[in-house]
Amino acid sequence: MRKTRYVLLGLLQEEELSGYEMKKNIDIRMSFFWQESFGQIYPELSKMIKEGLIDFSNTESTGRIKREKIMYKITPKGEKELKQWMEAENEKDTSRSEFLLKMFLSTGKNEEEMRKHIIQFKEQSEQKLELFNLFDMQLNQDIAIHNNHKQILCVLNLGIRQAKLYIDWSKEILENL
């Protein structure tokens, strides 16, 4: 079962957002454990409007260029569906990493290519750690703005630990190649 609708409902329980803002939040705040594409988000938003789970309004954007911006908000029916999903049993968690698959399948013949992949993986992890630390600092400054900041911080803490682990692991592997 696709979970896109629950990601979107969860974001909309905090505040009204545009589709672009939802995608940006997913990419920044959830990047270490969840991904959604615009091709998943916008069709799901259309379905959710038809089902009465969300509503929308048109606003004019501020700035030099005036254009219409669609803002989405959760409805009581959407809140009920999100609550039911939150109460349901979790499906088995899965994760996929092309890098780890290549690493698993590599041999001595691929050592130089793997070195490059490991360096890239380490650099990506360092970038994520920097972003997560910034996000952690911002959330801790505004802890009371949304009622779920404590939960976000708990998940973010796992992302910070994971990024640190990936960096340390990469360094160790590079030393032993």
C-alpha positions in Angstrom: 0.0 0.0 0.0 1.3 3.4 -0.9 1.9 5.8 2.0 2.1 9.0 0.0 -1.3 10.2 1.3 -0.3 9.7 4.9 2.9 11.7 4.5 0.9 14.5 3.0 -1.9 14.3 5.6 0.8 14.3 8.3 2.4 17.4 6.9 -0.9 19.2 6.5 -1.9 18.5 10.1 0.9 21.0 11.0 0.0 23.8 8.6 -1.4 24.6 5.2 1.2 23.9 2.5 1.5 24.0 -1.3 2.6 20.9 -3.2 6.0 22.4 -3.7 6.4 23.1 0.1 5.3 19.5 0.9 8.0 18.1 -1.5 10.6 20.5 0.0 9.7 19.4 3.6 9.9 15.7 2.6 13.3 16.2 0.9 14.8 18.1 3.8 13.1 16.7 6.9 12.6 13.1 5.9 15.4 12.5 3.4 17.1 9.8 5.4 14.0 7.6 5.7 11.5 8.7 3.1 11.2 9.9 -0.4 8.3 11.2 -2.6 8.4 12.6 -6.1 6.3 15.3 -7.6 4.9 12.5 -9.8 3.6 10.8 -6.6 2.5 13.9 -4.7 0.3 15.8 -7.2 -1.8 12.8 -8.4 -2.3 11.8 -4.7 -3.4 15.4 -3.8 -6.0 15.2 -6.6 -7.3 11.9 -5.3 -7.4 13.2 -1.7 -9.4 16.3 -2.8 -12.0 14.0 -4.5 -12.2 11.8 -1.4 -12.7 14.9 0.8 -9.5 14.2 2.8 -8.1 17.7 2.0 -9.3 21.0 0.7 -7.5 23.7 -1.1 -7.5 27.5 -1.7 -5.9 29.7 -4.2 -3.7 32.5 -3.0 -1.6 35.0 -4.8 2.1 34.6 -4.2 4.1 37.6 -2.9 7.2 38.9 -4.6 8.1 40.4 -7.9 6.2 37.9 -10.0 2.5 37.5 -9.0 1.2 34.0 -9.6 -1.5 31.9 -8.1 -0.4 29.4 -5.4 -2.6 26.5 -4.4 -2.5 25.9 -0.6 -3.8 22.5 0.7 -5.3 21.9 4.2 -6.5 18.8 5.9 -10.2 18.2 6.5 -11.8 16.5 9.5 -12.2 13.4 7.3 -8.5 13.6 6.5 -7.7 13.8 10.2 -9.8 10.8 10.8 -8.0 8.8 8.1 -4.6 9.8 9.4 -5.6 8.8 12.9 -6.8 5.4 11.7 -3.5 4.8 9.8 -1.5 5.9 12.9 -3.3 3.3 14.9 -2.9 0.5 12.4 -0.1 -2.1 12.5 3.1 -1.2 10.7 4.0 -3.0 7.5 7.5 -4.4 7.3 10.1 -1.6 6.9 12.3 -1.8 3.8 15.2 0.2 2.5 17.1 0.1 -0.7 20.6 1.3 -1.5 22.2 0.9 -4.8 25.6 1.8 -3.3 25.3 -1.0 -0.7 24.2 -3.4 -3.3 27.3 -2.6 -5.4 29.5 -2.9 -2.4 27.9 -6.2 -1.5 28.5 -7.5 -5.1 31.9 -6.0 -5.6 35.1 -8.0 -6.0 38.8 -7.0 -6.1 38.2 -6.1 -9.7 36.0 -3.2 -8.6 38.3 -1.7 -5.9 38.9 1.7 -7.5 35.3 2.2 -8.5 34.2 1.2 -5.0 36.7 3.6 -3.4 35.0 6.4 -5.4 31.6 5.3 -4.4 32.6 5.1 -0.7 34.1 8.6 -0.8 30.9 9.9 -2.4 28.8 8.1 0.2 30.9 9.6 3.0 30.6 13.1 1.5 26.8 12.7 1.1 26.6 11.6 4.8 28.7 14.6 5.9 26.3 16.9 4.0 23.3 15.2 5.5 24.8 15.5 9.0 25.4 19.2 8.5 21.8 19.7 7.3 20.4 17.6 10.1 22.4 19.5 12.8 21.1 22.8 11.4 17.6 21.5 11.4 18.0 20.2 14.9 19.2 23.6 16.1 16.2 25.4 14.4 13.7 22.9 15.9 15.2 23.2 19.4 14.8 27.0 19.2 11.2 26.8 18.2 10.1 23.7 20.1 6.6 24.9 20.9 5.6 26.1 17.4 4.0 22.7 16.5 2.9 20.0 18.9 5.0 17.3 17.1 8.4 18.9 17.4 9.5 16.5 20.1 8.7 13.5 17.8 10.4 15.2 14.9 13.5 15.7 17.1 13.5 12.0 18.1 13.5 10.9 14.5 16.0 13.5 13.5 18.3 12.3 16.3 18.2 8.9 14.7 19.2 10.5 11.3 22.1 12.3 13.0 23.3 9.1 14.6 22.9 7.3 11.3 24.9 9.9 9.4 27.7 9.8 12.0 27.7 6.0 11.7 27.9 6.1 7.9 30.8 8.6 8.1 32.8 6.5 10.6 32.0 3.3 8.6 33.2 5.0 5.4 36.4 6.1 6.9 37.1 2.7 8.3 36.4 1.0 5.0 38.6 3.5 3.1 41.5 2.8 5.5 41.2 -0.9 4.9 41.0 -0.8 1.1 
